[in-house]
Structures are given as C-alpha cells and as structure tokens.
C-alpha cells in the first residue's frame, strides 16, 4: 500500500509514449505550443518535443497528452 501512495503522490516527471501519443505527467509549465514544437519545463529544466501535426488531446494542471508524429524528445 505504501508503494501505491508514493506512486500517486509522486512529483517526478514521467513521460509515457504509446501509439504515437506522449503522456507527460508532473510538468511545471508550458513555454511554447505549436504544431511542430512543444516546450515544457520541470524544475527549471527544459523538455522539447518536436514533430509534425502536434495536438493536445488532454490538458490538465500537471498532465498533458500530445498526439501527432513525434520525431524527438529532448531532455
């Protein structure tokens, strides 16, 4: 039970890529949002997602789901 609570309450950045969709959990801020580039920050570090036809399928306070042809993810 302790591990489940730690997982749910975790503030670590998580990136999950499945079926051309990128789920980003626990990011701090969206810096740039275009159809070819999305820039996020976490703890003053930059995450750059590049691709084509990038769109948001889900946008929550600390979670974002990106769809499109993702070419690179830079951390």
PDB file of N, CA, C and O in Angstrom:
ATOM      1  N   UNK A   1       0.824  -1.193   0.000  1.00  0.00           N
ATOM      2  CA  UNK A   1       0.000   0.000   0.000  1.00  0.00           C
ATOM      3  C   UNK A   1       0.866   1.254   0.000  1.00  0.00           C
ATOM      4  O   UNK A   1       0.497   2.264  -0.599  1.00  0.00           O
ATOM      5  N   UNK A   2       2.008   1.195   0.664  1.00  0.00           N
ATOM      6  CA  UNK A   2       2.901   2.341   0.735  1.00  0.00           C
ATOM      7  C   UNK A   2       3.416   2.729  -0.654  1.00  0.00           C
ATOM      8  O   UNK A   2       3.503   3.914  -0.977  1.00  0.00           O
ATOM      9  N   UNK A   3       3.755   1.729  -1.475  1.00  0.00           N
ATOM     10  CA  UNK A   3       4.262   1.998  -2.825  1.00  0.00           C
ATOM     11  C   UNK A   3       3.186   2.634  -3.700  1.00  0.00           C
ATOM     12  O   UNK A   3       3.503   3.475  -4.541  1.00  0.00           O
ATOM     13  N   UNK A   4       1.949   2.261  -3.525  1.00  0.00           N
ATOM     14  CA  UNK A   4       0.852   2.855  -4.294  1.00  0.00           C
ATOM     15  C   UNK A   4       0.700   4.323  -3.931  1.00  0.00           C
ATOM     16  O   UNK A   4       0.526   5.158  -4.818  1.00  0.00           O
ATOM     17  N   UNK A   5       0.762   4.653  -2.661  1.00  0.00           N
ATOM     18  CA  UNK A   5       0.668   6.048  -2.229  1.00  0.00           C
ATOM     19  C   UNK A   5       1.828   6.871  -2.767  1.00  0.00           C
ATOM     20  O   UNK A   5       1.636   8.011  -3.190  1.00  0.00           O
ATOM     21  N   UNK A   6       3.032   6.304  -2.754  1.00  0.00           N
ATOM     22  CA  UNK A   6       4.199   7.009  -3.280  1.00  0.00           C
ATOM     23  C   UNK A   6       4.038   7.272  -4.775  1.00  0.00           C
ATOM     24  O   UNK A   6       4.391   8.352  -5.249  1.00  0.00           O
ATOM     25  N   UNK A   7       3.514   6.310  -5.520  1.00  0.00           N
ATOM     26  CA  UNK A   7       3.301   6.465  -6.954  1.00  0.00           C
ATOM     27  C   UNK A   7       2.272   7.550  -7.234  1.00  0.00           C
ATOM     28  O   UNK A   7       2.483   8.388  -8.111  1.00  0.00           O
ATOM     29  N   UNK A   8       1.181   7.550  -6.514  1.00  0.00           N
ATOM     30  CA  UNK A   8       0.108   8.523  -6.722  1.00  0.00           C
ATOM     31  C   UNK A   8       0.565   9.926  -6.340  1.00  0.00           C
ATOM     32  O   UNK A   8       0.230  10.885  -7.034  1.00  0.00           O
ATOM     33  N   UNK A   9       1.310  10.067  -5.272  1.00  0.00           N
ATOM     34  CA  UNK A   9       1.735  11.376  -4.777  1.00  0.00           C
ATOM     35  C   UNK A   9       3.081  11.828  -5.337  1.00  0.00           C
ATOM     36  O   UNK A   9       3.595  12.866  -4.921  1.00  0.00           O
ATOM     37  N   UNK A  10       3.653  11.091  -6.249  1.00  0.00           N
ATOM     38  CA  UNK A  10       4.961  11.420  -6.807  1.00  0.00           C
ATOM     39  C   UNK A  10       4.922  12.729  -7.584  1.00  0.00           C
ATOM     40  O   UNK A  10       3.949  13.017  -8.282  1.00  0.00           O
ATOM     41  N   UNK A  11       5.973  13.512  -7.461  1.00  0.00           N
ATOM     42  CA  UNK A  11       6.118  14.756  -8.207  1.00  0.00           C
ATOM     43  C   UNK A  11       7.197  14.639  -9.273  1.00  0.00           C
ATOM     44  O   UNK A  11       7.595  15.641  -9.867  1.00  0.00           O
ATOM     45  N   UNK A  12       7.674  13.421  -9.519  1.00  0.00           N
ATOM     46  CA  UNK A  12       8.689  13.192 -10.540  1.00  0.00           C
ATOM     47  C   UNK A  12       8.080  13.321 -11.930  1.00  0.00           C
ATOM     48  O   UNK A  12       6.931  12.939 -12.155  1.00  0.00           O
ATOM     49  N   UNK A  13       8.860  13.861 -12.853  1.00  0.00           N
ATOM     50  CA  UNK A  13       8.448  13.946 -14.238  1.00  0.00           C
ATOM     51  C   UNK A  13       8.354  12.540 -14.818  1.00  0.00           C
ATOM     52  O   UNK A  13       9.257  11.724 -14.633  1.00  0.00           O
ATOM     53  N   UNK A  14       7.254  12.261 -15.524  1.00  0.00           N
ATOM     54  CA  UNK A  14       7.078  10.965 -16.182  1.00  0.00           C
ATOM     55  C   UNK A  14       6.672  11.205 -17.624  1.00  0.00           C
ATOM     56  O   UNK A  14       5.799  12.027 -17.905  1.00  0.00           O
ATOM     57  N   UNK A  15       7.306  10.488 -18.533  1.00  0.00           N
ATOM     58  CA  UNK A  15       6.967  10.528 -19.950  1.00  0.00           C
ATOM     59  C   UNK A  15       6.599   9.119 -20.384  1.00  0.00           C
ATOM     60  O   UNK A  15       7.385   8.187 -20.214  1.00  0.00           O
ATOM     61  N   UNK A  16       5.418   8.961 -20.939  1.00  0.00           N
ATOM     62  CA  UNK A  16       4.958   7.662 -21.425  1.00  0.00           C
ATOM     63  C   UNK A  16       4.563   7.818 -22.889  1.00  0.00           C
ATOM     64  O   UNK A  16       3.670   8.601 -23.214  1.00  0.00           O
ATOM     65  N   UNK A  17       5.232   7.070 -23.779  1.00  0.00           N
ATOM     66  CA  UNK A  17       4.960   7.132 -25.214  1.00  0.00           C
ATOM     67  C   UNK A  17       4.333   5.817 -25.662  1.00  0.00           C
ATOM     68  O   UNK A  17       4.966   4.762 -25.618  1.00  0.00           O
ATOM     69  N   UNK A  18       3.068   5.902 -26.098  1.00  0.00           N
ATOM     70  CA  UNK A  18       2.341   4.721 -26.548  1.00  0.00           C
ATOM     71  C   UNK A  18       1.470   5.110 -27.736  1.00  0.00           C
ATOM     72  O   UNK A  18       0.724   6.087 -27.665  1.00  0.00           O
ATOM     73  N   UNK A  19       1.561   4.349 -28.833  1.00  0.00           N
ATOM     74  CA  UNK A  19       0.701   4.538 -30.006  1.00  0.00           C
ATOM     75  C   UNK A  19       0.693   5.976 -30.528  1.00  0.00           C
ATOM     76  O   UNK A  19      -0.374   6.556 -30.728  1.00  0.00           O
ATOM     77  N   UNK A  20       1.862   6.546 -30.748  1.00  0.00           N
ATOM     78  CA  UNK A  20       2.002   7.921 -31.256  1.00  0.00           C
ATOM     79  C   UNK A  20       1.406   8.972 -30.327  1.00  0.00           C
ATOM     80  O   UNK A  20       1.057  10.064 -30.776  1.00  0.00           O
ATOM     81  N   UNK A  21       1.287   8.666 -29.061  1.00  0.00           N
ATOM     82  CA  UNK A  21       0.797   9.625 -28.072  1.00  0.00           C
ATOM     83  C   UNK A  21       1.816   9.722 -26.945  1.00  0.00           C
ATOM     84  O   UNK A  21       2.320   8.711 -26.456  1.00  0.00           O
ATOM     85  N   UNK A  22       2.108  10.944 -26.543  1.00  0.00           N
ATOM     86  CA  UNK A  22       3.051  11.176 -25.453  1.00  0.00           C
ATOM     87  C   UNK A  22       2.288  11.752 -24.271  1.00  0.00           C
ATOM     88  O   UNK A  22       1.693  12.825 -24.366  1.00  0.00           O
ATOM     89  N   UNK A  23       2.310  11.034 -23.161  1.00  0.00           N
ATOM     90  CA  UNK A  23       1.681  11.492 -21.928  1.00  0.00           C
ATOM     91  C   UNK A  23       2.789  12.034 -21.017  1.00  0.00           C
ATOM     92  O   UNK A  23       3.719  11.307 -20.666  1.00  0.00           O
ATOM     93  N   UNK A  24       2.687  13.292 -20.645  1.00  0.00           N
ATOM     94  CA  UNK A  24       3.670  13.924 -19.770  1.00  0.00           C
ATOM     95  C   UNK A  24       2.967  14.253 -18.457  1.00  0.00           C
ATOM     96  O   UNK A  24       1.956  14.955 -18.437  1.00  0.00           O
ATOM     97  N   UNK A  25       3.517  13.739 -17.366  1.00  0.00           N
ATOM     98  CA  UNK A  25       2.908  13.921 -16.050  1.00  0.00           C
ATOM     99  C   UNK A  25       3.890  14.660 -15.151  1.00  0.00           C
ATOM    100  O   UNK A  25       5.086  14.368 -15.160  1.00  0.00           O
ATOM    101  N   UNK A  26       3.396  15.604 -14.385  1.00  0.00           N
ATOM    102  CA  UNK A  26       4.142  16.391 -13.400  1.00  0.00           C
ATOM    103  C   UNK A  26       5.095  17.400 -14.033  1.00  0.00           C
ATOM    104  O   UNK A  26       6.202  17.604 -13.534  1.00  0.00           O
ATOM    105  N   UNK A  27       4.678  18.029 -15.120  1.00  0.00           N
ATOM    106  CA  UNK A  27       5.444  19.143 -15.670  1.00  0.00           C
ATOM    107  C   UNK A  27       5.055  20.414 -14.919  1.00  0.00           C
ATOM    108  O   UNK A  27       4.026  20.441 -14.242  1.00  0.00           O
ATOM    109  N   UNK A  28       5.865  21.463 -15.031  1.00  0.00           N
ATOM    110  CA  UNK A  28       5.572  22.717 -14.329  1.00  0.00           C
ATOM    111  C   UNK A  28       4.840  23.731 -15.208  1.00  0.00           C
ATOM    112  O   UNK A  28       3.858  24.339 -14.782  1.00  0.00           O
ATOM    113  N   UNK A  29       5.329  23.908 -16.444  1.00  0.00           N
ATOM    114  CA  UNK A  29       4.798  24.987 -17.270  1.00  0.00           C
ATOM    115  C   UNK A  29       4.925  24.649 -18.754  1.00  0.00           C
ATOM    116  O   UNK A  29       5.864  23.973 -19.174  1.00  0.00           O
ATOM    117  N   UNK A  30       3.958  25.135 -19.541  1.00  0.00           N
ATOM    118  CA  UNK A  30       4.048  25.068 -20.992  1.00  0.00           C
ATOM    119  C   UNK A  30       4.648  26.392 -21.450  1.00  0.00           C
ATOM    120  O   UNK A  30       4.067  27.453 -21.224  1.00  0.00           O
ATOM    121  N   UNK A  31       5.812  26.327 -22.093  1.00  0.00           N
ATOM    122  CA  UNK A  31       6.508  27.530 -22.548  1.00  0.00           C
ATOM    123  C   UNK A  31       6.115  27.869 -23.983  1.00  0.00           C
ATOM    124  O   UNK A  31       5.894  29.033 -24.315  1.00  0.00           O
ATOM    125  N   UNK A  32       6.030  26.838 -24.836  1.00  0.00           N
ATOM    126  CA  UNK A  32       5.710  27.042 -26.252  1.00  0.00           C
ATOM    127  C   UNK A  32       4.817  25.901 -26.715  1.00  0.00           C
ATOM    128  O   UNK A  32       5.009  24.744 -26.340  1.00  0.00           O
ATOM    129  N   UNK A  33       3.839  26.255 -27.536  1.00  0.00           N
ATOM    130  CA  UNK A  33       2.913  25.249 -28.056  1.00  0.00           C
ATOM    131  C   UNK A  33       2.609  25.575 -29.510  1.00  0.00           C
ATOM    132  O   UNK A  33       1.826  26.482 -29.794  1.00  0.00           O
ATOM    133  N   UNK A  34       3.225  24.839 -30.437  1.00  0.00           N
ATOM    134  CA  UNK A  34       2.938  24.980 -31.861  1.00  0.00           C
ATOM    135  C   UNK A  34       2.675  23.583 -32.421  1.00  0.00           C
ATOM    136  O   UNK A  34       2.772  22.590 -31.700  1.00  0.00           O
ATOM    137  N   UNK A  35       2.343  23.515 -33.709  1.00  0.00           N
ATOM    138  CA  UNK A  35       2.070  22.204 -34.292  1.00  0.00           C
ATOM    139  C   UNK A  35       3.349  21.440 -34.635  1.00  0.00           C
ATOM    140  O   UNK A  35       3.285  20.282 -35.048  1.00  0.00           O
ATOM    141  N   UNK A  36       4.522  22.085 -34.468  1.00  0.00           N
ATOM    142  CA  UNK A  36       5.796  21.416 -34.724  1.00  0.00           C
ATOM    143  C   UNK A  36       6.709  21.319 -33.505  1.00  0.00           C
ATOM    144  O   UNK A  36       7.681  20.563 -33.515  1.00  0.00           O
ATOM    145  N   UNK A  37       6.401  22.082 -32.454  1.00  0.00           N
ATOM    146  CA  UNK A  37       7.267  22.062 -31.277  1.00  0.00           C
ATOM    147  C   UNK A  37       6.461  22.398 -30.023  1.00  0.00           C
ATOM    148  O   UNK A  37       5.642  23.317 -30.017  1.00  0.00           O
ATOM    149  N   UNK A  38       6.714  21.635 -28.967  1.00  0.00           N
ATOM    150  CA  UNK A  38       6.129  21.908 -27.657  1.00  0.00           C
ATOM    151  C   UNK A  38       7.282  21.945 -26.660  1.00  0.00           C
ATOM    152  O   UNK A  38       8.096  21.023 -26.601  1.00  0.00           O
ATOM    153  N   UNK A  39       7.342  23.014 -25.885  1.00  0.00           N
ATOM    154  CA  UNK A  39       8.388  23.155 -24.869  1.00  0.00           C
ATOM    155  C   UNK A  39       7.725  23.229 -23.504  1.00  0.00           C
ATOM    156  O   UNK A  39       6.840  24.054 -23.274  1.00  0.00           O
ATOM    157  N   UNK A  40       8.161  22.357 -22.602  1.00  0.00           N
ATOM    158  CA  UNK A  40       7.671  22.302 -21.226  1.00  0.00           C
ATOM    159  C   UNK A  40       8.847  22.501 -20.284  1.00  0.00           C
ATOM    160  O   UNK A  40      10.001  22.323 -20.675  1.00  0.00           O
ATOM    161  N   UNK A  41       8.555  22.869 -19.044  1.00  0.00           N
ATOM    162  CA  UNK A  41       9.603  22.939 -18.030  1.00  0.00           C
ATOM    163  C   UNK A  41       9.222  22.086 -16.831  1.00  0.00           C
ATOM    164  O   UNK A  41       8.048  21.861 -16.537  1.00  0.00           O
ATOM    165  N   UNK A  42      10.264  21.620 -16.151  1.00  0.00           N
ATOM    166  CA  UNK A  42      10.117  20.897 -14.885  1.00  0.00           C
ATOM    167  C   UNK A  42      11.347  21.214 -14.058  1.00  0.00           C
ATOM    168  O   UNK A  42      12.466  20.902 -14.465  1.00  0.00           O
ATOM    169  N   UNK A  43      11.156  21.825 -12.913  1.00  0.00           N
ATOM    170  CA  UNK A  43      12.263  22.189 -12.024  1.00  0.00           C
ATOM    171  C   UNK A  43      13.354  22.963 -12.765  1.00  0.00           C
ATOM    172  O   UNK A  43      14.541  22.673 -12.621  1.00  0.00           O
ATOM    173  N   UNK A  44      12.938  23.946 -13.556  1.00  0.00           N
ATOM    174  CA  UNK A  44      13.835  24.825 -14.328  1.00  0.00           C
ATOM    175  C   UNK A  44      14.618  24.092 -15.417  1.00  0.00           C
ATOM    176  O   UNK A  44      15.557  24.652 -15.982  1.00  0.00           O
ATOM    177  N   UNK A  45      14.246  22.853 -15.715  1.00  0.00           N
ATOM    178  CA  UNK A  45      14.825  22.108 -16.828  1.00  0.00           C
ATOM    179  C   UNK A  45      13.825  22.121 -17.981  1.00  0.00           C
ATOM    180  O   UNK A  45      12.614  22.184 -17.768  1.00  0.00           O
ATOM    181  N   UNK A  46      14.346  22.061 -19.199  1.00  0.00           N
ATOM    182  CA  UNK A  46      13.514  22.202 -20.388  1.00  0.00           C
ATOM    183  C   UNK A  46      13.313  20.848 -21.075  1.00  0.00           C
ATOM    184  O   UNK A  46      14.257  20.076 -21.239  1.00  0.00           O
ATOM    185  N   UNK A  47      12.067  20.576 -21.472  1.00  0.00           N
ATOM    186  CA  UNK A  47      11.716  19.387 -22.243  1.00  0.00           C
ATOM    187  C   UNK A  47      11.203  19.888 -23.586  1.00  0.00           C
ATOM    188  O   UNK A  47      10.239  20.652 -23.632  1.00  0.00           O
ATOM    189  N   UNK A  48      11.839  19.466 -24.685  1.00  0.00           N
ATOM    190  CA  UNK A  48      11.452  19.912 -26.024  1.00  0.00           C
ATOM    191  C   UNK A  48      10.939  18.706 -26.806  1.00  0.00           C
ATOM    192  O   UNK A  48      11.644  17.710 -26.970  1.00  0.00           O
ATOM    193  N   UNK A  49       9.700  18.811 -27.287  1.00  0.00           N
ATOM    194  CA  UNK A  49       9.093  17.771 -28.102  1.00  0.00           C
ATOM    195  C   UNK A  49       8.951  18.342 -29.507  1.00  0.00           C
ATOM    196  O   UNK A  49       8.306  19.372 -29.702  1.00  0.00           O
ATOM    197  N   UNK A  50       9.555  17.671 -30.487  1.00  0.00           N
ATOM    198  CA  UNK A  50       9.482  18.125 -31.885  1.00  0.00           C
ATOM    199  C   UNK A  50       8.782  17.068 -32.718  1.00  0.00           C
ATOM    200  O   UNK A  50       8.925  15.869 -32.479  1.00  0.00           O
ATOM    201  N   UNK A  51       8.016  17.537 -33.709  1.00  0.00           N
ATOM    202  CA  UNK A  51       7.323  16.625 -34.591  1.00  0.00           C
ATOM    203  C   UNK A  51       6.468  17.371 -35.590  1.00  0.00           C
ATOM    204  O   UNK A  51       6.704  18.544 -35.878  1.00  0.00           O
ATOM    205  N   UNK A  52       5.480  16.686 -36.110  1.00  0.00           N
ATOM    206  CA  UNK A  52       4.557  17.261 -37.083  1.00  0.00           C
ATOM    207  C   UNK A  52       3.124  17.058 -36.608  1.00  0.00           C
ATOM    208  O   UNK A  52       2.789  16.027 -36.025  1.00  0.00           O
ATOM    209  N   UNK A  53       2.290  18.049 -36.864  1.00  0.00           N
ATOM    210  CA  UNK A  53       0.863  17.993 -36.512  1.00  0.00           C
ATOM    211  C   UNK A  53       0.651  17.667 -35.035  1.00  0.00           C
ATOM    212  O   UNK A  53      -0.218  16.860 -34.704  1.00  0.00           O
ATOM    213  N   UNK A  54       1.423  18.274 -34.153  1.00  0.00           N
ATOM    214  CA  UNK A  54       1.283  18.030 -32.718  1.00  0.00           C
ATOM    215  C   UNK A  54       0.022  18.721 -32.213  1.00  0.00           C
ATOM    216  O   UNK A  54      -0.193  19.909 -32.452  1.00  0.00           O
ATOM    217  N   UNK A  55      -0.795  17.965 -31.520  1.00  0.00           N
ATOM    218  CA  UNK A  55      -2.027  18.497 -30.944  1.00  0.00           C
ATOM    219  C   UNK A  55      -2.172  17.987 -29.517  1.00  0.00           C
ATOM    220  O   UNK A  55      -1.582  16.971 -29.150  1.00  0.00           O
ATOM    221  N   UNK A  56      -2.950  18.686 -28.728  1.00  0.00           N
ATOM    222  CA  UNK A  56      -3.214  18.273 -27.351  1.00  0.00           C
ATOM    223  C   UNK A  56      -4.532  17.512 -27.303  1.00  0.00           C
ATOM    224  O   UNK A  56      -5.566  17.996 -27.764  1.00  0.00           O
ATOM    225  N   UNK A  57      -4.472  16.329 -26.744  1.00  0.00           N
ATOM    226  CA  UNK A  57      -5.690  15.546 -26.535  1.00  0.00           C
ATOM    227  C   UNK A  57      -6.216  15.724 -25.121  1.00  0.00           C
ATOM    228  O   UNK A  57      -7.414  15.596 -24.868  1.00  0.00           O
ATOM    229  N   UNK A  58      -5.296  16.025 -24.195  1.00  0.00           N
ATOM    230  CA  UNK A  58      -5.683  16.225 -22.798  1.00  0.00           C
ATOM    231  C   UNK A  58      -4.775  17.285 -22.206  1.00  0.00           C
ATOM    232  O   UNK A  58      -3.561  17.260 -22.413  1.00  0.00           O
ATOM    233  N   UNK A  59      -5.359  18.214 -21.473  1.00  0.00           N
ATOM    234  CA  UNK A  59      -4.589  19.262 -20.811  1.00  0.00           C
ATOM    235  C   UNK A  59      -5.146  19.447 -19.407  1.00  0.00           C
ATOM    236  O   UNK A  59      -6.233  19.994 -19.216  1.00  0.00           O
ATOM    237  N   UNK A  60      -4.378  18.979 -18.431  1.00  0.00           N
ATOM    238  CA  UNK A  60      -4.749  19.120 -17.032  1.00  0.00           C
ATOM    239  C   UNK A  60      -3.676  19.947 -16.333  1.00  0.00           C
ATOM    240  O   UNK A  60      -2.695  20.345 -16.961  1.00  0.00           O
ATOM    241  N   UNK A  61      -3.850  20.205 -15.062  1.00  0.00           N
ATOM    242  CA  UNK A  61      -2.919  21.055 -14.328  1.00  0.00           C
ATOM    243  C   UNK A  61      -1.477  20.543 -14.380  1.00  0.00           C
ATOM    244  O   UNK A  61      -0.554  21.336 -14.568  1.00  0.00           O
ATOM    245  N   UNK A  62      -1.273  19.261 -14.220  1.00  0.00           N
ATOM    246  CA  UNK A  62       0.085  18.704 -14.223  1.00  0.00           C
ATOM    247  C   UNK A  62       0.237  17.548 -15.208  1.00  0.00           C
ATOM    248  O   UNK A  62       1.191  16.776 -15.117  1.00  0.00           O
ATOM    249  N   UNK A  63      -0.697  17.427 -16.143  1.00  0.00           N
ATOM    250  CA  UNK A  63      -0.646  16.321 -17.101  1.00  0.00           C
ATOM    251  C   UNK A  63      -1.079  16.815 -18.474  1.00  0.00           C
ATOM    252  O   UNK A  63      -2.020  17.599 -18.600  1.00  0.00           O
ATOM    253  N   UNK A  64      -0.383  16.350 -19.492  1.00  0.00           N
ATOM    254  CA  UNK A  64      -0.686  16.733 -20.861  1.00  0.00           C
ATOM    255  C   UNK A  64      -0.544  15.488 -21.735  1.00  0.00           C
ATOM    256  O   UNK A  64       0.363  14.681 -21.533  1.00  0.00           O
ATOM    257  N   UNK A  65      -1.444  15.336 -22.705  1.00  0.00           N
ATOM    258  CA  UNK A  65      -1.386  14.222 -23.649  1.00  0.00           C
ATOM    259  C   UNK A  65      -1.246  14.814 -25.041  1.00  0.00           C
ATOM    260  O   UNK A  65      -2.108  15.562 -25.502  1.00  0.00           O
ATOM    261  N   UNK A  66      -0.139  14.466 -25.708  1.00  0.00           N
ATOM    262  CA  UNK A  66       0.203  15.026 -27.009  1.00  0.00           C
ATOM    263  C   UNK A  66       0.038  13.947 -28.077  1.00  0.00           C
ATOM    264  O   UNK A  66       0.488  12.813 -27.912  1.00  0.00           O
ATOM    265  N   UNK A  67      -0.612  14.322 -29.167  1.00  0.00           N
ATOM    266  CA  UNK A  67      -0.812  13.421 -30.291  1.00  0.00           C
ATOM    267  C   UNK A  67      -0.111  14.025 -31.510  1.00  0.00           C
ATOM    268  O   UNK A  67       0.050  15.243 -31.593  1.00  0.00           O
ATOM    269  N   UNK A  68       0.298  13.195 -32.435  1.00  0.00           N
ATOM    270  CA  UNK A  68       0.924  13.656 -33.664  1.00  0.00           C
ATOM    271  C   UNK A  68       2.114  12.782 -34.007  1.00  0.00           C
ATOM    272  O   UNK A  68       2.358  11.753 -33.376  1.00  0.00           O
ATOM    273  N   UNK A  69       2.839  13.209 -35.007  1.00  0.00           N
ATOM    274  CA  UNK A  69       4.036  12.487 -35.439  1.00  0.00           C
ATOM    275  C   UNK A  69       5.217  13.024 -34.655  1.00  0.00           C
ATOM    276  O   UNK A  69       5.865  13.978 -35.087  1.00  0.00           O
ATOM    277  N   UNK A  70       5.505  12.427 -33.513  1.00  0.00           N
ATOM    278  CA  UNK A  70       6.582  12.883 -32.635  1.00  0.00           C
ATOM    279  C   UNK A  70       7.907  12.351 -33.158  1.00  0.00           C
ATOM    280  O   UNK A  70       8.093  11.142 -33.292  1.00  0.00           O
ATOM    281  N   UNK A  71       8.825  13.263 -33.452  1.00  0.00           N
ATOM    282  CA  UNK A  71      10.133  12.890 -34.014  1.00  0.00           C
ATOM    283  C   UNK A  71      11.211  12.805 -32.938  1.00  0.00           C
ATOM    284  O   UNK A  71      11.989  11.851 -32.917  1.00  0.00           O
ATOM    285  N   UNK A  72      11.264  13.799 -32.039  1.00  0.00           N
ATOM    286  CA  UNK A  72      12.291  13.803 -30.996  1.00  0.00           C
ATOM    287  C   UNK A  72      11.731  14.332 -29.682  1.00  0.00           C
ATOM    288  O   UNK A  72      10.803  15.141 -29.647  1.00  0.00           O
ATOM    289  N   UNK A  73      12.334  13.841 -28.609  1.00  0.00           N
ATOM    290  CA  UNK A  73      12.067  14.340 -27.253  1.00  0.00           C
ATOM    291  C   UNK A  73      13.412  14.640 -26.645  1.00  0.00           C
ATOM    292  O   UNK A  73      14.230  13.737 -26.469  1.00  0.00           O
ATOM    293  N   UNK A  74      13.659  15.909 -26.316  1.00  0.00           N
ATOM    294  CA  UNK A  74      14.934  16.328 -25.746  1.00  0.00           C
ATOM    295  C   UNK A  74      14.749  16.704 -24.288  1.00  0.00           C
ATOM    296  O   UNK A  74      13.866  17.488 -23.941  1.00  0.00           O
ATOM    297  N   UNK A  75      15.590  16.136 -23.444  1.00  0.00           N
ATOM    298  CA  UNK A  75      15.531  16.445 -22.006  1.00  0.00           C
ATOM    299  C   UNK A  75      16.770  17.207 -21.584  1.00  0.00           C
ATOM    300  O   UNK A  75      16.909  17.559 -20.412  1.00  0.00           O
TER     301      UNK A  75
END
